[in-house]
Amino acid sequence: MKSWMRAVAMFVIAVLMATSAQAEEIRLVSSVAAKAVIEALLPAFQQSTKHTVTPVFGIAAELKTKVESGEPFDVAILTAPLLDDLIAKGVVDKTSRSVVARSGLGFMIKAGAPKPDVSSVAAFQRTLRAARSITYVPTGASGIAFVATLEKLGLAEALKARTKTAASGDEVNANITTGAVELAILPVSEILPVRGAELGGVFPAEIQSYVVMTAGVNPKSPRAAAARELVAFLMAAKNTPTIQSKGMER
């Protein structure tokens, strides 16, 4: 009996050691625009693969700078132009490039506040002209696209005095939830999770801009195989409903 129990115990230990040897700790750096999607999908990935993932979220441009400076990462999820630049520099493996999802721009308002009229480009312009204050992150992809839209519509100068720029999405969120600012511009995927705020409406189709989230693997990572598993999981068709529920689309 003792020999039998010893054999079983050794078998269990061997299986556990094999599983432990195969499991990896993946470091993921990701634009905050994909945060809600990542947080929703990671538990299933970790349960099915036994890998663990440590996500680091931030403004895409700032994450890119850190990665270029040598900050360790296994997978990066950034806006397409930024990731493509990292590919050109050899920091991200070209063959791993995958478009995960995209999010259109929208207005964030304080929960319960009247929703702005964005039914047409003309209504959109009237809403901006009537707003007492507007906030956005100028270094973020959504902020850059918003400024470009204002310039296209000839509104940049007219709105400058009522614009309050922010250093981060968290600051934008606080501006709205405290009532300090009336309107905020962010990707829809960043608006939906914010408590105390809600989506006031999306930009009209004629002037809509999309923040495209693109994933890539560090070619020098010792965990490249596991990193590719993560990217493949995010791309799986079965995850599309979750992605859509978080304000993104494919």
KOLPAKOL-696716 format. One record per residue: x, y negated, z of N, C-alpha, C in turn; residue in three letters. Coordinates in steps of 0.001 Angstrom, whole numbers, padded with zeros to 6 digits, always signed. Example, Ala and Ser with C-alpha at 12.3 -4.5 7.8 and 13.67 -1.06 7.14 Angstrom:
2
+013190+005690+007800+012300+004500+007800+013200+003300+007800ALA
+012850+002250+007080+013670+001060+007140+012900-000030+007870SER
This chain:
250
+000830+001198+000000+000000+000000+000000+000866-001249+000000MET
+001922-001201+000848+002785-002370+000916+003489-002606-000417LYS
+003901-001523-001072+004573-001661-002368+003620-002256-003392SER
+002364-001827-003337+001358-002353-004268+001130-003849-004043TRP
+001023-004232-002790+000796-005639-002458+001997-006489-002849MET
+003190-005931-002660+004396-006654-003017+004459-006882-004533ARG
+004047-005869-005289+004063-005979-006746+003082-007046-007226ALA
+001882-007063-006600+000882-008071-006965+001387-009472-006642VAL
+001988-009601-005453+002495-010905-005037+003574-011401-005994ALA
+004464-010515-006408+005527-010892-007345+004949-011295-008690MET
+003891-010600-009108+003240-010934-010380+002619-012332-010316PHE
+001916-012616-009216+001280-013930-009053+002327-015032-009041VAL
+003411-014802-008326+004484-015794-008264+005071-016042-009648ILE
+005252-014959-010399+005814-015090-011750+004893-015910-012651ALA
+003582-015666-012526+002618-016424-013337+002640-017893-012951VAL
+002662-018157-011662+002692-019547-011203+003950-020255-011653LEU
+005074-019562-011607+006335-020167-012038+006315-020452-013530MET
+005739-019548-014304+005657-019746-015750+004765-020933-016077ALA
+003628-021017-015363+002709-022136-015585+003357-023447-015217THR
+004077-023455-014078+004769-024660-013626+005829-025094-014621SER
+006518-024111-015213+007587-024441-016148+007037-025068-017418ALA
+005804-024682-017794+005205-025196-019011+004526-026546-018807GLN
+004102-026846-017593+003416-028108-017322+004395-029263-017360ALA
+003964-030369-017925+004817-031549-018056+004153-032757-017402GLU
+004988-033727-017048+004497-035000-016537+004692-036034-017640GLU
+003605-036457-018249+003642-037351-019405+003441-038790-018954ILE
+004344-039657-019397+004207-041084-019089+003585-041769-020304ARG
+002420-042352-020090+001670-043011-021151+001628-044511-020912LEU
+002042-045291-021906+001869-046743-021838+000777-047102-022839VAL
-000203-047870-022398-001363-048120-023244-001912-049527-023078SER
-002329-050084-024183-003065-051347-024154-004290-051194-023277SER
-004623-052244-022547-005794-052192-021671-007077-052033-022480VAL
-007030-052331-023784-008222-052168-024624-008677-050713-024687ALA
-007748-049789-024468-008091-048357-024503-008238-047767-023103ALA
-008162-048584-022075-008143-048082-020700-009375-047255-020354LYS
-010559-047751-020673-011785-047026-020303-011837-045661-020975ALA
-011413-045595-022226-011404-044324-022947-010391-043370-022336VAL
-009189-043852-022084-008128-043013-021515-008548-042456-020163ILE
-009060-043316-019305-009455-042868-017973-010594-041849-018028GLU
-011451-041962-019030-012556-041008-019155-012091-039653-019674ALA
-011066-039644-020533-010642-038405-021184-009512-037661-020467LEU
-008707-038356-019697-007552-037711-019079-007890-036518-018182LEU
-008931-036586-017355-009205-035435-016487-009374-034130-017260PRO
-010078-034164-018373-010297-032942-019160-008991-032459-019776ALA
-008173-033390-020237-006883-033006-020816-006000-032361-019762PHE
-005932-032950-018596-005069-032426-017542-005555-031068-017046GLN
-006856-030902-016992-007402-029622-016532-007127-028514-017544GLN
-007250-028819-018829-007101-027784-019851-005647-027443-020151SER
-004733-028393-019979-003325-028159-020321-002433-027982-019106THR
-002903-028414-017951-002132-028413-016695-001021-029465-016697LYS
-000928-030241-017774+000003-031368-017776-000588-032466-016876HIS
+000265-033321-016367-000210-034501-015652+000186-035725-016464THR
-000646-036749-016406-000400-037967-017174-000385-039163-016234VAL
+000668-039966-016331+000758-041204-015571+000555-042360-016540THR
-000635-043003-016509-000878-044100-017441-000432-045443-016874PRO
+000119-046275-017745+000483-047648-017395-000235-048551-018392VAL
-001143-049401-017903-001940-050249-018778-001465-051695-018718PHE
-001628-052391-019826-001240-053791-019866-001564-054399-021214GLY
-001139-055641-021401-001303-056307-022688-000340-055655-023674ILE
-000832-055317-024850-000047-054549-025817+001300-055196-026125ALA
+001322-056497-026339+002569-057186-026695+003598-057093-025574ALA
+003118-057168-024329+004035-057084-023189+004573-055666-023024GLU
+003736-054673-023250+004183-053277-023169+005219-052984-024253LEU
+004996-053508-025438+005948-053306-026537+007319-053853-026160LYS
+007340-055037-025579+008611-055650-025165+009322-054775-024136THR
+008571-054236-023195+009165-053380-022169+009730-052094-022774LYS
+008988-051512-023706+009440-050287-024363+010723-050553-025148VAL
+010767-051678-025852+011962-052037-026615+013164-052273-025708GLU
+012867-052693-024473+013944-052967-023514+014423-051706-022807SER
+013790-050579-023117+014251-049319-022540+013361-048703-021494GLY
+012182-049281-021236+011291-048667-020248+010873-047289-020740GLU
+010975-046268-019905+010675-044900-020347+009202-044712-020690PRO
+008947-043922-021713+007585-043571-022092+007621-042301-022939PHE
+006534-041592-022938+006385-040417-023791+005396-040686-024921ASP
+004311-041397-024576+003302-041775-025562+003005-043264-025406VAL
+002860-043947-026525+002462-045352-026508+001173-045501-027301ALA
+000230-046251-026750-001001-046592-027456-001090-048113-027506ILE
-000836-048646-028677-000771-050091-028863-001558-050485-030105LEU
-001686-051775-030352-002318-052218-031582-001454-051778-032763THR
-002093-051544-033893-001405-050976-035052-000154-051750-035481ALA
-000188-053075-035619+001020-053789-036045+002191-053617-035075PRO
+001909-053608-033787+002972-053461-032788+003562-052062-032824LEU
+002717-051057-032922+003230-049687-032978+004021-049466-034258LEU
+003549-050036-035360+004262-049882-036630+005645-050526-036572ASP
+005761-051615-035823+007071-052242-035659+008004-051339-034859ASP
+007457-050668-033847+008266-049730-033073+008688-048540-033923LEU
+007813-048125-034834+008164-047043-035759+009315-047484-036659ILE
+009234-048691-037169+010279-049210-038057+011627-049283-037346ALA
+011599-049481-036020+012825-049577-035236+013284-048223-034694LYS
+012529-047172-035006+012915-045840-034550+012554-045539-033116GLY
+011757-046414-032491+011378-046218-031093+010209-045241-030976VAL
+009395-045157-032022+008253-044240-032067+008386-043371-033313VAL
+008059-042100-033174+008140-041150-034275+007031-041414-035300ASP
+007425-041680-036532+006461-041999-037595+005450-040888-037803LYS
+005894-039637-037703+004997-038502-037985+003925-038328-036911THR
+004107-038984-035779+003135-038846-034691+002066-039941-034723SER
+002202-040911-035612+001284-042061-035655-000156-041597-035871ARG
-001052-042020-034983-002456-041615-035055-003342-042775-034626SER
-004329-043093-035444-005298-044129-035086-006356-043498-034185VAL
-006365-043900-032937-007255-043292-031954-008679-043833-032084VAL
-008821-045156-032096-010140-045783-032176-009949-047286-032334ALA
-011046-047987-032563-010987-049442-032668-012148-050056-031897ARG
-011972-051312-031510-013026-052017-030778-013197-053404-031366SER
-014446-053782-031624-014739-055123-032100-014708-056128-030955GLY
-014742-057398-031296-014712-058455-030284-016120-058850-029877LEU
-016238-059252-028622-017537-059677-028112-017405-060760-027068GLY
-018539-061275-026652-018604-062264-025577-018893-061559-024260PHE
-018110-061878-023246-018423-061435-021895-019128-062584-021177MET
-020201-062253-020459-020919-063231-019664-021108-062690-018258ILE
-021415-063569-017322-021701-063115-015964-022991-062316-015978LYS
-023035-061246-015199-024218-060391-015155-025461-061210-014825ALA
-026493-061058-015667-027739-061768-015441-027836-063109-016134GLY
-026729-063606-016671-026754-064891-017365-027454-064746-018715ALA
-028028-065826-019247-028676-065756-020561-027674-065320-021632PRO
-028123-064457-022526-027225-063984-023578-027120-065017-024694LYS
-025908-065274-025168-025726-066259-026237-026270-065739-027563PRO
-026634-066665-028429-027130-066315-029752-025944-066073-030687ASP
-025795-064841-031139-024734-064498-032088-025347-063803-033303VAL
-026584-064152-033599-027326-063481-034666-026817-063797-036062SER
-026028-064844-036192-025459-065227-037483-024190-066032-037222SER
-023442-066291-038275-022228-067092-038124-022592-068500-037660VAL
-023662-069050-038205-024101-070385-037802-024489-070408-036323ALA
-025224-069379-035877-025613-069295-034466-024383-069126-033578ALA
-023444-068325-034048-022185-068107-033335-021464-069439-033116PHE
-021411-070256-034152-020741-071555-034041-021490-072480-033079GLN
-022808-072475-033158-023587-073310-032236-023365-072880-030794ARG
-023287-071560-030569-023054-071044-029219-021716-071531-028675THR
-020687-071490-029489-019372-071948-029054-019366-073450-028780LEU
-019999-074208-029638-020038-075667-029453-020810-076059-028200ARG
-021806-075247-027846-022634-075571-026677-022062-075055-025365ALA
-021112-074137-025437-020550-073542-024216-019814-074588-023387ALA
-020041-074556-022079-019334-075507-021217-017880-075117-021024ARG
-017582-073814-021144-016200-073354-020982-016044-071975-021610SER
-014826-071702-022086-014510-070449-022773-013145-069976-022292ILE
-012994-068672-022109-011705-068139-021665-011299-066925-022497THR
-009999-066744-022655-009454-065594-023388-007967-065488-023065TYR
-007341-064382-023485-005909-064173-023274-005193-064483-024593VAL
-004463-065580-024688-003857-065975-025961-002800-065018-026477PRO
-002175-064248-025582-001136-063303-026016-001708-061931-026366THR
-002986-061723-026068-003627-060442-026377-004113-060402-027815GLY
-004320-059205-028333-004777-059054-029716-006124-059742-029924ALA
-007014-059641-028941-008325-060283-029077-008194-061797-029080SER
-007304-062327-028247-007094-063775-028199-006510-064307-029493GLY
-005542-063587-030039-004929-063996-031305-005973-063996-032416ILE
-006811-062953-032451-007859-062875-033470-008901-063973-033277ALA
-009230-064286-032031-010214-065331-031753-009716-066693-032224PHE
-008466-066991-031935-007893-068267-032375-007919-068367-033897VAL
-007594-067269-034558-007627-067247-036023-009048-067506-036535ALA
-010039-066956-035844-011434-067172-036225-011838-068630-036032THR
-011420-069224-034914-011719-070635-034664-011114-071523-035744LEU
-009890-071221-036121-009234-072018-037156-009949-071862-038495GLU
-010385-070654-038777-011108-070385-040021-012419-071157-040063LYS
-013071-071279-038916-014352-071976-038837-014196-073472-038585LEU
-012969-073919-038399-012725-075339-038151-013136-075793-036770GLY
-013088-074889-035783-013530-075199-034424-012398-075318-033404LEU
-011185-075038-033817-010079-074971-032858-009911-076262-032066ALA
-009854-077380-032733-009657-078667-032049-010871-079041-031211GLU
-012063-078792-031738-013286-079182-031039-013454-078454-029712ALA
-012933-077232-029617-013124-076424-028412-011930-076452-027447LEU
-010860-077078-027870-009631-077031-027070-009845-077532-025640LYS
-010585-078592-025463-010768-079186-024134-011585-078296-023213ALA
-012384-077392-023791-013244-076529-022965-012718-075111-022875ARG
-011491-074909-023307-010898-073574-023306-009963-073404-022117THR
-010120-072305-021415-009245-071976-020292-008545-070666-020605LYS
-007279-070742-020991-006552-069516-021316-006180-068777-020034THR
-005998-067471-020167-005689-066624-019013-004465-065766-019309ALA
-003778-065354-018261-002563-064553-018418-002865-063072-018575ALA
-004067-062658-018215-004401-061227-018273-005893-061035-018370SER
-006283-059811-018705-007700-059485-018727-008333-059599-017354GLY
-007583-059271-016310-008113-059380-014947-008470-060825-014617ASP
-007636-061756-015082-007922-063171-014846-009167-063604-015618GLU
-009296-063118-016840-010496-063403-017625-011728-062878-016896VAL
-011646-061646-016406-012773-061048-015688-013181-061894-014485ASN
-012193-062339-013731-012473-063153-012545-013096-064489-012935ALA
-012639-065058-014042-013213-066326-014507-014717-066197-014744ASN
-015109-065043-015268-016530-064831-015580-017324-064408-014352ILE
-016841-063426-013606-017628-062900-012476-017816-063921-011359THR
-016888-064862-011243-017042-065913-010227-017868-067084-010730THR
-018156-067084-012016-018918-068187-012593-018086-069398-012939GLY
-016749-069265-012857-015881-070405-013159-015905-070760-014642ALA
-016154-069758-015477-016194-069962-016930-017456-069303-017476VAL
-018015-069890-018522-019280-069388-019061-019109-068201-020002GLU
-018163-068285-020921-017980-067248-021935-016539-066760-021965LEU
-016365-065469-022215-015027-064914-022407-015022-064089-023680ALA
-013860-064042-024311-013707-063242-025530-012750-062110-025246ILE
-013234-060874-025461-012437-059672-025249-012942-058578-026188LEU
-012157-057515-026369-012713-056354-027060-013887-055804-026258PRO
-014882-055283-026946-016059-054733-026259-015656-053669-025242VAL
-014634-052884-025564-014182-051814-024664-013637-052340-023346SER
-013217-053594-023319-012738-054186-022066-013844-054875-021298GLU
-014935-055178-021966-016048-055874-021322-016954-054915-020555ILE
-017292-053793-021173-018292-052881-020601-017980-052394-019184LEU
-016702-052123-018826-016451-051578-017486-016469-052607-016355PRO
-016547-053889-016665-016351-054920-015647-017614-055108-014799VAL
-017490-054878-013520-018602-055092-012603-018836-056580-012405ARG
-020089-056956-012410-020419-058362-012234-020441-059129-013541GLY
-020189-058429-014644-020219-059055-015965-020961-058129-016916ALA
-021274-058623-018098-021923-057793-019111-021603-058303-020500GLU
-021895-057479-021470-021664-057842-022865-022769-058779-023316LEU
-022378-059989-023728-023359-060966-024174-023727-060808-025624GLY
-022873-060124-026384-023105-059925-027802-021788-059767-028528GLY
-021834-059208-029710-020621-059015-030511-020559-060055-031610VAL
-019367-060261-032142-019193-061230-033217-019998-060784-034445PHE
-020540-061736-035193-021230-061377-036442-020300-060612-037377PRO
-020869-059704-038152-020069-058826-039011-019150-059591-039951ALA
-019610-060748-040431-018814-061507-041409-017497-062029-040835GLU
-017439-062203-039518-016223-062744-038899-015686-061824-037801ILE
-016185-060598-037783-015731-059656-036755-014279-059248-037002GLN
-013537-059106-035929-012162-058593-035971-012106-057355-035091SER
-011255-056425-035459-011145-055186-034699-009748-055019-034117TYR
-009709-054607-032868-008462-054242-032214-008305-052737-032408VAL
-007330-052353-033219-007141-050948-033571-006089-050328-032666VAL
-006486-049301-031933-005582-048627-031019-004893-047452-031726MET
-003577-047501-031763-002785-046506-032480-001793-045855-031531THR
-001723-044534-031581-000849-043782-030674+000385-043273-031393ALA
+001477-043157-030635+002712-042599-031174+003566-042018-030069GLY
+004453-041101-030434+005284-040373-029470+006730-040859-029538VAL
+007364-040919-028387+008784-041258-028300+009603-040090-028859ASN
+010347-040290-029955+011080-039174-030557+012199-038627-029671PRO
+012620-039403-028685+013696-038978-027794+013182-038352-026501LYS
+011884-038275-026363+011309-037752-025128+011561-036255-024989SER
+012001-035808-023817+012136-034362-023579+010775-033692-023433PRO
+009725-034502-023398+008357-033979-023269+007564-034244-024552ARG
+008255-034331-025678+007614-034686-026945+006496-033720-027322ALA
+006694-032432-027072+005672-031449-027426+004391-031700-026634ALA
+004536-031931-025341+003370-032210-024499+002740-033544-024888ALA
+003585-034514-025247+003087-035826-025668+002232-035690-026923ALA
+002673-034842-027851+001892-034609-029067+000571-033909-028737ARG
+000572-033055-027742-000676-032423-027302-001674-033482-026843GLU
-001168-034469-026106-002037-035529-025608-002633-036328-026766LEU
-001799-036691-027729-002292-037448-028882-003331-036640-029646VAL
-003058-035362-029859-004003-034497-030572-005332-034400-029821ALA
-005254-034332-028498-006471-034262-027693-007301-035532-027854PHE
-006648-036680-027811-007359-037951-027957-008025-038062-029324LEU
-007416-037430-030326-007935-037493-031689-009055-036492-031945MET
-009272-035554-031042-010248-034483-031266-011656-035035-031475ALA
-012356-034480-032466-013699-034949-032804-014668-034821-031630ALA
-014447-033828-030769-015363-033618-029647-015370-034796-028671LYS
-014325-035630-028730-014234-036761-027816-014857-038038-028378ASN
-015348-037991-029607-015928-039185-030227-017098-039761-029432THR
-018032-038947-028915-019130-039521-028127-018644-040305-026901PRO
-017624-039788-026232-017069-040501-025076-016458-041812-025509THR
-015714-041795-026597-015079-042999-027133-016147-044049-027468ILE
-017231-043624-028083-018297-044557-028456-018990-045117-027222GLN
-019136-044309-026196-019809-044769-024985-018997-045835-024261SER
-017713-045917-024566-016848-046901-023923-016620-048139-024783LYS
-017426-048288-025830-017357-049508-026631-016379-049473-027782GLY
-015914-048262-028151-014995-048146-029265-015635-047300-030368MET
-015013-047263-031518-015542-046488-032628-014403-045941-033471GLU
-014759-044969-034330-013767-044374-035227-014185-044599-036671ARG
